[in-house]
Amino acid sequence: MRSTVMGASDGTAPTVGNDTAFNAPGPEFGPWLEKASILIVDDEPGMRNFLVRTLGPRAKRVEEAADCEQATALLDQHHFDVVILDNIMPGKSGVEWLTEQREIGFFSDAILMTAYADLDTAIKALRAGAVDFVLKPFRSNQILNAVARCLDRMRLRRENHVLRHELRATSDHVLLRDKLIGYSPQIQEIRETIARVAPLPTSILISGQSGTGKEVTARSLHALSDRAQKPFVPINCAAIPSEMIEAELFGHVKGAFTGAQTARDGLFMHAQGGTLFLDEVGELSLATQSKLLRAIESRRIRPVGSEREAPVDLRFIFATNADLEAEVEAGRFRADLFYRINVMHIEMPPLRERGDDVLELAELFMAKLSKQLGVRQVAMDSAVRAGLTRYDWPGNVRELRNLIERTLILGRFPNEFRDETADHGDHGDQDTAVESDETLDEMERRHILAMLHKTGGNRNEAARRLGVSRKTIDRKCASWEQE
């Protein structure tokens, strides 16, 4: 027997409480509700009308279905964060429909509405995958609170999964991952490019040697985009075994393969609405490349073992330390995927080409790591500064970070990073000889100007030879009114 709470068949709202402010959205139900998409499945027009009036002004999108067939068709076309489902409907109960959907791929949280709170229904609903119950009759704030709980649970689940994935994917402690450091012309140009393309939905390919800051650039792109409040999900394609990569990316349903005891969303779904960063994309197998290309073009994914595709709303950023054009010529990377992801290209320069950026990075690492390790900072004299700027840095910023940590532990810089010629190598020149009545400031001024003369006015090169930062040279010249 149907409960009278379900409303009249003429479409009038059911009498479920004294709620009058249907069109007055408020913050008390959480910040995620206004960004949510919700599907209502109920054969009673009155209840659908009531729920649409309650949720519509507060949510991003609310769709309604009068039966299970309509609901299935909508799920095939759109992604919904929450499905609000009546249990007693003609032909098929809500629990039966939910069980069927779980088997073919159901990617939403489900709230079951029921007028019969018996134990058997509760057990069946939990087994079918319902995450919450609303017992009829109910007030509008009860359904709003139930939806808010679902959205908060979903957010925490995705954040935890992404954090665990990041911890598994890297053994390094990442510093400066949200900020590009340095004032070299190359980094300044990259900053300008980021500011220009970040607001656009364009796919971006970042190339460069390992340790040059490709993820830092990707995070900067995300932070300056309109998706900044949504997840940023980094994936190191080289760190995931080839036999697991598809399930990690696209997810899987229960029983899809041996050991898949429960359904699990993939990283594509965890990045929903945000940015997906695929690092070392050149390491993907050709089969995975084909599926990735289809996902990029259609914005839909098919979890392993699922009969249904799920729509995704993502911004894609890719990175590689390989020459993808050469990989395409060698047949190891799909040409169509390369041209699809190489819409906008950002090339990260190696640290050795960034001039005195190495000194600024070293000082920042020194300050941050000394606090983490609980030890005193190690002074960087002119010999060390010259050694740091002259070193080739094959490991780039990651190698610099490791050097600073090792230096803090040992209490001194290794001898190979001390260039003693920086203290006296140029003192033999006649134009830099120290006169007995010359002050220290006058000697410093003459020595810096002489070095600028030697380098043809190249301040980066002069700073490198003197073992100081470019900013020091600029500051001194400004104080001497030397342009």
NORSULJO-V969530 format. One record per run of one state. SS is the DSSP state (a for helix, b for strand, c for the rest). FROM is the first residue (numbers start at 1). TO is the last residue. Records with the same first field share a line. If there is no record, write none. Layout:
SS=FROM-TO ; FROM-TO
This chain:
c=1-3 ; 7-26 ; 30-32 ; 36-36 ; 42-44 ; 56-60 ; 66-67 ; 78-81 ; 87-93 ; 105-108 ; 115-118 ; 129-129 ; 136-139 ; 170-184 ; 198-203 ; 208-213 ; 224-231 ; 240-244 ; 253-263 ; 266-266 ; 271-274 ; 280-280 ; 284-285 ; 299-299 ; 302-303 ; 305-309 ; 312-314 ; 321-323 ; 330-334 ; 342-343 ; 348-350 ; 354-356 ; 374-381 ; 391-395 ; 411-414 ; 418-420 ; 425-429 ; 433-439 ; 455-458 ; 467-469 ; 480-483
a=4-6 ; 27-29 ; 33-35 ; 45-55 ; 68-77 ; 94-104 ; 119-128 ; 140-169 ; 185-197 ; 214-223 ; 237-239 ; 245-250 ; 267-270 ; 281-283 ; 286-298 ; 324-329 ; 335-341 ; 351-353 ; 357-373 ; 382-390 ; 396-410 ; 415-417 ; 421-424 ; 430-432 ; 440-454 ; 459-466 ; 470-479
b=37-41 ; 61-65 ; 82-86 ; 109-114 ; 130-135 ; 204-207 ; 232-236 ; 251-252 ; 264-265 ; 275-279 ; 300-301 ; 304-304 ; 310-311 ; 315-320 ; 344-347
